[in-house]
Amino acid sequence: MKKQIIYLSILAGILSCTSPNTAENDTGKETTKDTLSDDSLITLVQKQTFQYFWNGAEPNSGLARERIHIDGEYPQNDENVITIGGSGFGLMAVLVGIHNGFITKEEGLARFEQALNFLDKVDRFQGAWSHWYHGDTGEPKAFSDADDGGDIVETAFMAEALICIREYYKNGNDEEKKIAAKADELWKGINWDFYRNGKDVLYWHWSPKHEWGMNHAIQGFDECMIAYILGASSPTHAIPADTYHKGWARNGAIRSSVTKYDIPTVLKHNAKEGEIGPLFWSHYSFLGLNPMGLSDQYANYQDVVTNHTKINIAYANENPKQFKGYGADKGWGWTASYSTNGYNAHHPDNDPTGVISPTAAISSIPYTPKESISFIRYLKDSVGDKVWGKYGFYDAYSETENWYPQRYLAIDQGPMVVMIQNFKDRFIWDLFMGAPDVQEGLKKLGFKY
């Protein structure tokens, strides 16, 4: 524990003291003035968070652990459980790591070889992966009693990454082309059409034991949009366009005239009437799918995700419960994360104890850069090492409750790395949107971009 505390203190010092100007004040004592540029600041956050997927990866698979608890306590004995969706985010983060020089090209290629070989060997269900696997054995781990087979949404998050890997390496040397071919093979092996269950809607789960027992139809708007985009884009097991329009878009009923804080929601969120969902709904699908300038017959998706974020900021400014540390230039952003009561899908209508999740604001940086960077500076300058550790900002905190758990979740760390890069230069967006099969899928569904 002593060693851990010392290490965290060093890391906290990195955040608070990188690139300062030092000068003497009129008393002759040295003072420190922080001069980190915006780019240096967000790169610092990005590089530290990347380590979750690099040094923090499960060693046998090379994929992302579902969770990492710095305190070493794992009540569910799941320290080595890997998450497929979070690993998809993590593989995109490895591409970002290569792109930024956090790791070498050779190191990145070796990690992809390890990870894709693991993904190729484990049990799949009509080409889809389970939500969780035991990283050390490769055996699937049930997410719930009836959810012990394929998860097409988690698989979609992984497929985003596979397409990006393929596009990144397809014109490389022989070893790189092998990785591209393996990623392509895994992507094309996913039977999206099977997950329709013969209907014009996608179903989230299928199990050899329970078959369609979960009976969870996927309808929008939430984090699952990417499953329909990829289903339509598949060169091997495509879904019809009608499945998107009738299933996801609910025959047009996905449109909404609801406003919150005088901001249009544009689409009906898959939540209680008049409410919006957690911010990860505007992140997960859009790590690869570029919403900026993207539209179909139902919405302009730049408006959808930007307004979703602005509603969070407006709520922080109003701060109806007078929680500590809220504001557009302070703390804001609500999503699914650890909470004072376990795990909670936070949003402005579900904020019982003043818990803020750093990923919510930081992963929104392409939509609201000024407010997202202000949030980072607020954490850095006003909260400091209470929220910063080995793999970047911890998953969640509450200044009101004086609650600062030293715990991380893969699904929250990954979007920060990727979305910071998309804000910088659209790197992951360009890889994904440049894929010929994705372009065909978007055209098939009537998208313009």
VOKE-276819 format. One record per residue (C-alpha): residue number from 1; residue in one letter; z, x, y. Coordinates in Angstrom, 2 decimals, decimal comma. Example, Ala and Ser with C-alpha at 12.3 -4.5 7.8 and 13.67 -1.06 7.14 Angstrom:
REC:nr:rest:z:x:y
REC:1:A:7,80:12,30:-4,50
REC:2:S:7,14:13,67:-1,06
END
This chain:
REC:nr:rest:z:x:y
REC:1:M:0,00:0,00:0,00
REC:2:K:0,87:2,86:2,39
REC:3:K:-2,54:4,43:1,80
REC:4:Q:-4,20:1,03:2,43
REC:5:I:-2,36:0,56:5,72
REC:6:I:-3,35:4,02:6,92
REC:7:Y:-6,98:3,36:5,99
REC:8:L:-7,08:0,03:7,81
REC:9:S:-5,55:1,63:10,88
REC:10:I:-8,29:4,24:10,91
REC:11:L:-10,95:1,55:10,65
REC:12:A:-9,33:-0,44:13,42
REC:13:G:-9,54:2,66:15,55
REC:14:I:-13,25:2,90:14,88
REC:15:L:-13,76:-0,58:16,29
REC:16:S:-11,59:-0,10:19,33
REC:17:C:-12,52:3,46:20,23
REC:18:T:-16,16:4,07:19,38
REC:19:S:-18,22:5,67:22,14
REC:20:P:-15,70:5,46:24,99
REC:21:N:-15,84:7,17:28,34
REC:22:T:-12,60:8,94:29,07
REC:23:A:-11,36:9,82:32,55
REC:24:E:-8,16:10,74:34,30
REC:25:N:-6,47:8,17:36,47
REC:26:D:-4,52:9,08:39,62
REC:27:T:-1,44:9,89:37,57
REC:28:G:-3,35:12,56:35,67
REC:29:K:-3,15:10,65:32,37
REC:30:E:-6,25:10,08:30,34
REC:31:T:-7,52:6,49:30,22
REC:32:T:-10,20:5,00:28,00
REC:33:K:-12,95:2,74:29,19
REC:34:D:-15,02:1,06:26,52
REC:35:T:-18,73:1,58:27,14
REC:36:L:-20,23:0,27:23,93
REC:37:S:-23,57:-1,32:24,67
REC:38:D:-24,33:-4,68:23,12
REC:39:D:-26,65:-3,02:20,61
REC:40:S:-24,06:-0,40:19,63
REC:41:L:-21,42:-3,08:19,26
REC:42:I:-23,41:-5,37:17,00
REC:43:T:-24,68:-2,40:14,98
REC:44:L:-21,09:-1,31:14,42
REC:45:V:-20,23:-4,76:13,10
REC:46:Q:-23,37:-4,81:11,00
REC:47:K:-22,83:-1,38:9,45
REC:48:Q:-19,18:-2,03:8,60
REC:49:T:-19,95:-5,46:7,12
REC:50:F:-22,81:-3,98:5,07
REC:51:Q:-20,22:-1,95:3,17
REC:52:Y:-19,06:-5,16:1,45
REC:53:F:-22,35:-5,14:-0,47
REC:54:W:-22,60:-1,38:-0,84
REC:55:N:-19,27:0,26:-1,61
REC:56:G:-17,68:-3,11:-2,38
REC:57:A:-20,29:-4,21:-4,93
REC:58:E:-19,29:-5,00:-8,52
REC:59:P:-20,05:-1,69:-10,29
REC:60:N:-21,78:-2,89:-13,45
REC:61:S:-24,24:-5,30:-11,83
REC:62:G:-24,55:-3,78:-8,38
REC:63:L:-24,28:-7,33:-7,04
REC:64:A:-21,82:-8,94:-4,66
REC:65:R:-18,34:-9,85:-5,71
REC:66:E:-17,55:-13,47:-4,89
REC:67:R:-14,49:-12,33:-2,97
REC:68:I:-12,65:-9,14:-2,08
REC:69:H:-8,94:-9,33:-1,29
REC:70:I:-7,60:-6,21:0,34
REC:71:D:-4,10:-7,27:-0,77
REC:72:G:-5,27:-6,99:-4,39
REC:73:E:-4,11:-10,47:-5,28
REC:74:Y:-6,58:-12,59:-7,27
REC:75:P:-4,86:-15,81:-8,43
REC:76:Q:-7,94:-16,85:-10,43
REC:77:N:-8,42:-13,40:-12,01
REC:78:D:-11,90:-13,26:-10,51
REC:79:E:-11,99:-9,80:-8,99
REC:80:N:-15,18:-8,93:-10,91
REC:81:V:-16,93:-12,30:-10,65
REC:82:I:-20,26:-12,04:-8,86
REC:83:T:-21,89:-14,79:-6,83
REC:84:I:-25,62:-15,42:-7,08
REC:85:G:-26,05:-16,87:-3,60
REC:86:G:-23,84:-14,23:-1,99
REC:87:S:-25,71:-11,57:-3,95
REC:88:G:-28,98:-12,85:-2,55
REC:89:F:-27,54:-12,38:0,92
REC:90:G:-26,29:-8,98:-0,19
REC:91:L:-29,69:-7,81:-1,45
REC:92:M:-31,18:-8,76:1,91
REC:93:A:-28,33:-6,77:3,49
REC:94:V:-29,34:-3,74:1,37
REC:95:L:-32,86:-4,01:2,80
REC:96:V:-31,25:-4,05:6,25
REC:97:G:-29,21:-0,99:5,28
REC:98:I:-32,37:0,93:4,39
REC:99:H:-34,12:-0,30:7,53
REC:100:N:-31,28:0,99:9,72
REC:101:G:-30,67:4,22:7,84
REC:102:F:-27,19:3,17:6,66
REC:103:I:-28,38:4,35:3,23
REC:104:T:-31,44:6,31:2,09
REC:105:K:-34,56:4,70:0,65
REC:106:E:-33,76:6,35:-2,68
REC:107:E:-30,24:4,92:-2,75
REC:108:G:-31,53:1,46:-1,93
REC:109:L:-34,21:1,59:-4,61
REC:110:A:-31,67:2,60:-7,24
REC:111:R:-29,43:-0,31:-6,30
REC:112:F:-32,32:-2,76:-6,55
REC:113:E:-33,22:-1,42:-10,00
REC:114:Q:-29,64:-1,96:-11,16
REC:115:A:-29,31:-5,43:-9,65
REC:116:L:-32,67:-6,81:-10,75
REC:117:N:-32,20:-5,53:-14,29
REC:118:F:-28,87:-7,37:-14,41
REC:119:L:-30,48:-10,55:-13,11
REC:120:D:-33,21:-10,24:-15,73
REC:121:K:-30,78:-9,91:-18,65
REC:122:V:-28,24:-12,65:-17,96
REC:123:D:-28,59:-16,23:-19,18
REC:124:R:-30,77:-18,41:-17,00
REC:125:F:-31,41:-22,11:-17,14
REC:126:Q:-35,08:-22,96:-16,71
REC:127:G:-35,28:-19,77:-14,70
REC:128:A:-32,33:-20,66:-12,47
REC:129:W:-29,12:-18,68:-12,36
REC:130:S:-25,57:-19,98:-12,53
REC:131:H:-23,40:-20,02:-9,45
REC:132:W:-21,16:-17,28:-10,89
REC:133:Y:-21,28:-14,57:-13,55
REC:134:H:-18,73:-12,13:-14,87
REC:135:G:-20,12:-8,91:-13,46
REC:136:D:-18,68:-6,73:-16,19
REC:137:T:-20,07:-8,76:-19,13
REC:138:G:-22,95:-10,76:-17,66
REC:139:E:-21,56:-14,02:-19,03
REC:140:P:-21,89:-17,11:-16,81
REC:141:K:-18,64:-18,42:-15,32
REC:142:A:-18,41:-22,16:-14,84
REC:143:F:-17,98:-23,27:-11,24
REC:144:S:-16,39:-26,50:-12,49
REC:145:D:-16,12:-28,33:-15,82
REC:146:A:-19,59:-29,86:-15,63
REC:147:D:-21,14:-27,14:-13,47
REC:148:D:-21,63:-24,50:-16,15
REC:149:G:-25,41:-24,03:-16,11
REC:150:G:-28,19:-23,65:-13,58
REC:151:D:-27,58:-23,96:-9,85
REC:152:I:-30,89:-24,36:-8,02
REC:153:V:-29,36:-23,91:-4,55
REC:154:E:-27,62:-20,61:-5,32
REC:155:T:-30,86:-19,63:-7,03
REC:156:A:-32,79:-20,43:-3,85
REC:157:F:-30,58:-18,06:-1,86
REC:158:M:-31,33:-15,35:-4,42
REC:159:A:-35,05:-16,18:-4,38
REC:160:E:-35,11:-15,63:-0,59
REC:161:A:-34,03:-12,07:-1,30
REC:162:L:-36,43:-11,54:-4,21
REC:163:I:-39,39:-12,48:-2,04
REC:164:C:-38,22:-10,12:0,71
REC:165:I:-37,79:-7,28:-1,81
REC:166:R:-41,26:-7,90:-3,19
REC:167:E:-42,82:-7,89:0,25
REC:168:Y:-40,96:-4,75:1,28
REC:169:Y:-42,03:-2,71:-1,76
REC:170:K:-45,38:-4,18:-2,85
REC:171:N:-47,47:-1,48:-1,15
REC:172:G:-45,15:1,43:-1,96
REC:173:N:-45,24:4,21:-4,54
REC:174:D:-45,25:3,55:-8,29
REC:175:E:-41,46:3,14:-8,56
REC:176:E:-41,39:0,83:-5,56
REC:177:K:-44,24:-1,26:-6,95
REC:178:K:-42,24:-1,69:-10,18
REC:179:I:-39,36:-3,14:-8,20
REC:180:A:-41,75:-5,43:-6,36
REC:181:A:-43,22:-6,58:-9,66
REC:182:K:-39,77:-7,25:-11,15
REC:183:A:-38,72:-9,26:-8,08
REC:184:D:-41,97:-11,23:-8,30
REC:185:E:-41,45:-11,92:-12,00
REC:186:L:-37,92:-13,23:-11,43
REC:187:W:-39,06:-15,41:-8,52
REC:188:K:-41,98:-16,87:-10,45
REC:189:G:-39,74:-17,58:-13,45
REC:190:I:-37,74:-20,24:-11,58
REC:191:N:-38,75:-23,73:-12,73
REC:192:W:-38,28:-25,69:-9,54
REC:193:D:-40,17:-28,68:-10,88
REC:194:F:-37,72:-29,05:-13,77
REC:195:Y:-34,88:-29,58:-11,28
REC:196:R:-36,54:-32,78:-10,07
REC:197:N:-35,51:-34,48:-13,32
REC:198:G:-38,80:-36,39:-13,10
REC:199:K:-37,98:-37,87:-9,69
REC:200:D:-38,97:-37,17:-6,10
REC:201:V:-35,79:-35,29:-5,22
REC:202:L:-34,25:-32,00:-6,34
REC:203:Y:-31,01:-32,04:-8,30
REC:204:W:-28,53:-29,26:-7,67
REC:205:H:-27,30:-28,62:-11,23
REC:206:W:-28,44:-28,68:-14,83
REC:207:S:-26,39:-27,67:-17,86
REC:208:P:-27,36:-27,33:-21,54
REC:209:K:-24,07:-29,04:-22,38
REC:210:H:-23,87:-31,69:-19,63
REC:211:E:-27,56:-31,89:-18,70
REC:212:W:-27,79:-33,82:-15,40
REC:213:G:-24,15:-34,88:-15,52
REC:214:M:-23,35:-33,53:-12,05
REC:215:N:-25,98:-35,97:-10,68
REC:216:H:-26,04:-34,28:-7,29
REC:217:A:-29,28:-35,11:-5,48
REC:218:I:-30,08:-32,67:-2,68
REC:219:Q:-30,83:-34,45:0,60
REC:220:G:-30,84:-33,13:4,13
REC:221:F:-29,74:-31,86:6,49
REC:222:D:-27,47:-29,13:5,15
REC:223:E:-27,74:-25,58:3,77
REC:224:C:-30,15:-26,57:0,98
REC:225:M:-33,43:-26,83:2,90
REC:226:I:-34,60:-23,49:1,48
REC:227:A:-34,62:-24,93:-2,06
REC:228:Y:-37,35:-27,38:-1,05
REC:229:I:-39,32:-24,75:0,87
REC:230:L:-39,29:-22,42:-2,13
REC:231:G:-39,94:-25,23:-4,58
REC:232:A:-43,09:-26,12:-2,66
REC:233:S:-44,05:-22,43:-2,40
REC:234:S:-43,76:-21,54:-6,09
REC:235:P:-47,08:-20,33:-7,57
REC:236:T:-45,90:-21,26:-11,07
REC:237:H:-43,53:-24,27:-11,03
REC:238:A:-44,13:-26,01:-7,71
REC:239:I:-42,71:-29,35:-6,63
REC:240:P:-45,03:-31,92:-5,00
REC:241:A:-44,95:-32,32:-1,23
REC:242:D:-43,70:-35,88:-1,73
REC:243:T:-40,47:-34,50:-3,18
REC:244:Y:-39,70:-32,87:0,16
REC:245:H:-40,59:-35,93:2,20
REC:246:K:-38,96:-38,54:-0,04
REC:247:G:-36,04:-36,45:-1,28
REC:248:W:-34,95:-33,98:1,38
REC:249:A:-36,21:-35,96:4,38
REC:250:R:-35,13:-39,33:2,92
REC:251:N:-38,48:-40,94:3,77
REC:252:G:-37,94:-40,01:7,41
REC:253:A:-34,33:-41,17:7,65
REC:254:I:-33,33:-37,53:8,19
REC:255:R:-34,20:-37,99:11,88
REC:256:S:-31,22:-38,74:14,11
REC:257:S:-30,59:-39,87:17,67
REC:258:V:-26,92:-38,85:17,53
REC:259:T:-25,64:-36,58:20,29
REC:260:K:-22,36:-34,69:20,54
REC:261:Y:-21,18:-33,34:23,89
REC:262:D:-24,53:-34,71:25,18
REC:263:I:-26,37:-32,31:22,86
REC:264:P:-28,91:-33,88:20,44
REC:265:T:-28,26:-33,18:16,76
REC:266:V:-31,99:-33,90:16,07
REC:267:L:-31,41:-34,40:12,34
REC:268:K:-28,83:-36,40:10,44
REC:269:H:-26,33:-33,95:9,04
REC:270:N:-25,27:-34,58:5,47
REC:271:A:-21,80:-35,54:6,67
REC:272:K:-19,86:-38,57:7,85
REC:273:E:-21,71:-40,72:10,34
REC:274:G:-21,70:-39,10:13,78
REC:275:E:-20,39:-35,74:12,55
REC:276:I:-22,05:-32,36:12,17
REC:277:G:-21,56:-29,99:9,30
REC:278:P:-20,19:-26,45:9,16
REC:279:L:-22,36:-23,78:10,77
REC:280:F:-23,44:-22,20:7,50
REC:281:W:-25,84:-25,15:7,27
REC:282:S:-27,79:-23,47:10,07
REC:283:H:-27,57:-20,00:8,53
REC:284:Y:-28,17:-19,81:4,77
REC:285:S:-31,70:-21,26:4,65
REC:286:F:-32,64:-19,43:7,81
REC:287:L:-31,81:-15,90:6,73
REC:288:G:-35,42:-15,69:5,56
REC:289:L:-36,95:-18,86:6,96
REC:290:N:-37,46:-18,26:10,69
REC:291:P:-36,51:-21,44:12,59
REC:292:M:-37,67:-20,12:15,96
REC:293:G:-40,78:-22,13:16,75
REC:294:L:-40,78:-23,76:13,30
REC:295:S:-41,48:-27,48:13,22
REC:296:D:-42,60:-30,30:10,96
REC:297:Q:-42,95:-34,04:11,44
REC:298:Y:-39,17:-34,46:11,54
REC:299:A:-37,88:-31,75:13,86
REC:300:N:-38,25:-28,55:15,80
REC:301:Y:-35,89:-26,37:13,80
REC:302:Q:-35,13:-24,04:16,68
REC:303:D:-33,59:-27,05:18,38
REC:304:V:-31,75:-28,09:15,22
REC:305:V:-29,96:-24,79:14,69
REC:306:T:-29,46:-23,91:18,35
REC:307:N:-28,01:-27,32:19,19
REC:308:H:-25,75:-27,17:16,13
REC:309:T:-24,38:-23,91:17,50
REC:310:K:-24,09:-25,18:21,09
REC:311:I:-22,06:-28,17:19,88
REC:312:N:-19,56:-25,69:18,40
REC:313:I:-19,38:-23,86:21,73
REC:314:A:-18,90:-27,10:23,65
REC:315:Y:-16,08:-28,06:21,31
REC:316:A:-14,42:-24,68:21,86
REC:317:N:-14,60:-25,18:25,61
REC:318:E:-13,12:-28,66:25,45
REC:319:N:-10,47:-27,49:22,96
REC:320:P:-8,99:-30,98:22,53
REC:321:K:-6,03:-29,77:20,46
REC:322:Q:-5,28:-26,87:22,80
REC:323:F:-5,51:-24,22:20,09
REC:324:K:-4,91:-20,64:21,13
REC:325:G:-7,90:-18,37:21,78
REC:326:Y:-10,63:-21,03:22,02
REC:327:G:-13,55:-20,89:24,46
REC:328:A:-17,20:-19,92:24,88
REC:329:D:-16,10:-16,46:26,02
REC:330:K:-13,27:-16,31:23,49
REC:331:G:-13,04:-17,70:19,97
REC:332:W:-15,47:-20,28:18,61
REC:333:G:-17,40:-21,15:15,47
REC:334:W:-16,52:-23,30:12,48
REC:335:T:-17,82:-23,06:8,95
REC:336:A:-16,65:-23,07:5,33
REC:337:S:-14,16:-20,25:4,81
REC:338:Y:-10,65:-19,42:3,81
REC:339:S:-8,14:-21,53:5,66
REC:340:T:-4,42:-21,97:6,13
REC:341:N:-4,62:-24,63:3,42
REC:342:G:-6,77:-22,72:0,94
REC:343:Y:-10,49:-23,22:1,54
REC:344:N:-11,98:-25,63:4,02
REC:345:A:-15,40:-26,62:5,35
REC:346:H:-14,43:-26,39:9,01
REC:347:H:-16,44:-28,06:11,76
REC:348:P:-15,56:-29,58:15,14
REC:349:D:-14,47:-32,84:13,49
REC:350:N:-12,47:-30,97:10,84
REC:351:D:-10,29:-28,42:12,59
REC:352:P:-6,68:-29,14:11,63
REC:353:T:-4,98:-25,78:12,24
REC:354:G:-7,13:-23,77:14,65
REC:355:V:-8,89:-21,62:12,04
REC:356:I:-11,96:-19,71:13,25
REC:357:S:-14,41:-17,99:10,89
REC:358:P:-16,10:-14,95:12,51
REC:359:T:-19,28:-15,43:10,49
REC:360:A:-19,92:-18,75:12,24
REC:361:A:-20,44:-17,30:15,71
REC:362:I:-21,75:-13,88:14,66
REC:363:S:-24,40:-15,26:12,27
REC:364:S:-25,57:-17,55:15,09
REC:365:I:-26,55:-14,56:17,22
REC:366:P:-30,31:-15,30:17,17
REC:367:Y:-29,58:-18,76:18,58
REC:368:T:-26,86:-17,99:21,14
REC:369:P:-26,84:-14,22:21,69
REC:370:K:-24,72:-14,21:24,85
REC:371:E:-21,93:-16,32:23,36
REC:372:S:-22,06:-14,57:19,97
REC:373:I:-21,70:-11,13:21,55
REC:374:S:-18,93:-12,41:23,83
REC:375:F:-17,12:-13,60:20,72
REC:376:I:-17,38:-10,14:19,12
REC:377:R:-16,04:-8,52:22,27
REC:378:Y:-13,18:-11,01:22,40
REC:379:L:-12,17:-10,19:18,83
REC:380:K:-12,51:-6,47:19,47
REC:381:D:-10,62:-6,42:22,77
REC:382:S:-8,05:-9,19:22,35
REC:383:V:-7,35:-9,58:18,64
REC:384:G:-8,29:-6,12:17,35
REC:385:D:-7,08:-4,79:14,02
REC:386:K:-5,58:-8,14:13,04
REC:387:V:-9,08:-9,29:12,18
REC:388:W:-10,92:-6,02:11,41
REC:389:G:-10,85:-4,05:8,18
REC:390:K:-12,67:-2,15:5,50
REC:391:Y:-15,67:-4,49:5,36
REC:392:G:-15,78:-5,67:8,96
REC:393:F:-14,19:-8,82:10,30
REC:394:Y:-12,00:-10,66:7,83
REC:395:D:-13,13:-14,06:6,66
REC:396:A:-10,98:-16,25:8,92
REC:397:Y:-8,01:-16,25:11,27
REC:398:S:-5,86:-18,53:13,40
REC:399:E:-4,21:-17,29:16,56
REC:400:T:-2,34:-20,58:16,77
REC:401:E:-0,78:-20,11:13,35
REC:402:N:-0,53:-16,30:13,66
REC:403:W:-2,52:-16,21:10,42
REC:404:Y:-4,61:-13,12:9,65
REC:405:P:-5,38:-12,81:5,90
REC:406:Q:-7,06:-9,57:4,83
REC:407:R:-9,62:-11,27:2,63
REC:408:Y:-13,40:-11,50:2,46
REC:409:L:-16,04:-13,81:0,94
REC:410:A:-19,57:-12,65:0,14
REC:411:I:-21,23:-15,81:1,43
REC:412:D:-19,64:-15,25:4,84
REC:413:Q:-20,21:-11,49:5,14
REC:414:G:-23,88:-11,47:4,16
REC:415:P:-25,30:-13,71:6,87
REC:416:M:-23,77:-11,54:9,60
REC:417:V:-25,66:-8,44:8,46
REC:418:V:-28,96:-10,27:8,08
REC:419:M:-28,81:-12,40:11,21
REC:420:I:-27,85:-9,49:13,45
REC:421:Q:-31,01:-7,77:12,20
REC:422:N:-33,13:-10,86:12,74
REC:423:F:-31,82:-10,95:16,30
REC:424:K:-32,71:-7,29:16,79
REC:425:D:-36,25:-7,22:15,40
REC:426:R:-36,84:-10,19:13,03
REC:427:F:-36,98:-7,75:10,09
REC:428:I:-35,96:-10,14:7,30
REC:429:W:-37,69:-13,10:8,96
REC:430:D:-40,96:-11,16:9,09
REC:431:L:-40,74:-10,11:5,44
REC:432:F:-40,11:-13,65:4,24
REC:433:M:-42,46:-15,49:6,58
REC:434:G:-45,21:-12,95:5,84
REC:435:A:-45,21:-13,75:2,12
REC:436:P:-48,50:-15,49:1,17
REC:437:D:-46,82:-17,96:-1,20
REC:438:V:-44,26:-18,96:1,45
REC:439:Q:-47,08:-19,48:3,94
REC:440:E:-48,86:-21,72:1,46
REC:441:G:-45,69:-23,70:0,79
REC:442:L:-45,02:-24,29:4,47
REC:443:K:-48,62:-25,38:5,01
REC:444:K:-48,36:-27,75:2,04
REC:445:L:-45,31:-29,43:3,60
REC:446:G:-46,90:-29,73:7,04
REC:447:F:-44,93:-27,06:8,88
REC:448:K:-46,20:-25,34:12,01
REC:449:Y:-44,94:-21,98:13,26
END
